[in-house]
């Protein structure tokens, strides 16, 4: 399963623990909106190309 985590306020303890556990059995991508790593178009593409999206 492909899982996308969108971090609105950067990294914190709970999301980091969950991401760590999920990445052992799934393909996980993390995007931090605080760092503005990707363009809006890339983010929308990622949302539609992943099976599950979690926003923190």
C-alpha positions as CSV (number, residue, x, y, z in Angstrom):
1,X,0.0,0.0,0.0
2,X,1.2,3.5,-0.8
3,X,0.7,6.0,2.0
4,X,1.2,9.7,1.9
5,X,1.6,11.7,5.1
6,X,1.2,15.5,4.8
7,X,2.7,17.3,7.8
8,X,1.1,20.8,8.1
9,X,3.2,21.9,11.0
10,X,6.4,19.9,10.5
11,X,7.4,16.8,12.4
12,X,6.2,15.8,15.8
13,X,6.4,12.7,18.0
14,X,3.1,10.9,17.2
15,X,3.2,11.2,13.4
16,X,6.9,10.3,13.4
17,X,6.2,7.1,15.3
18,X,3.3,6.1,13.1
19,X,5.3,6.8,9.9
20,X,8.1,4.7,11.2
21,X,5.8,1.7,11.9
22,X,4.0,2.0,8.6
23,X,7.2,2.3,6.5
24,X,8.3,-1.2,7.6
25,X,5.4,-2.8,5.6
26,X,4.3,-0.1,3.1
27,X,5.6,2.4,0.7
28,X,5.5,5.7,2.6
29,X,6.1,9.3,1.5
30,X,6.2,12.3,3.8
31,X,5.6,15.9,2.6
32,X,6.1,18.8,5.0
33,X,4.0,21.8,4.0
34,X,6.1,23.9,6.4
35,X,9.2,23.3,4.3
36,X,7.3,23.7,1.0
37,X,9.2,20.8,-0.6
38,X,6.9,20.4,-3.5
39,X,4.8,22.5,-5.8
40,X,1.0,22.4,-5.5
41,X,0.7,20.4,-8.7
42,X,3.1,17.7,-7.4
43,X,1.2,17.5,-4.1
44,X,-2.1,17.0,-5.9
45,X,-0.5,14.3,-8.1
46,X,0.8,12.6,-5.0
47,X,-2.6,12.7,-3.3
48,X,-4.2,10.9,-6.2
49,X,-1.4,8.4,-6.8
50,X,-1.4,7.1,-3.2
51,X,-3.8,4.6,-1.7
52,X,-4.1,6.4,1.6
53,X,-3.5,10.0,2.6
54,X,-3.0,11.2,6.2
55,X,-2.9,14.9,7.0
56,X,-1.4,15.9,10.4
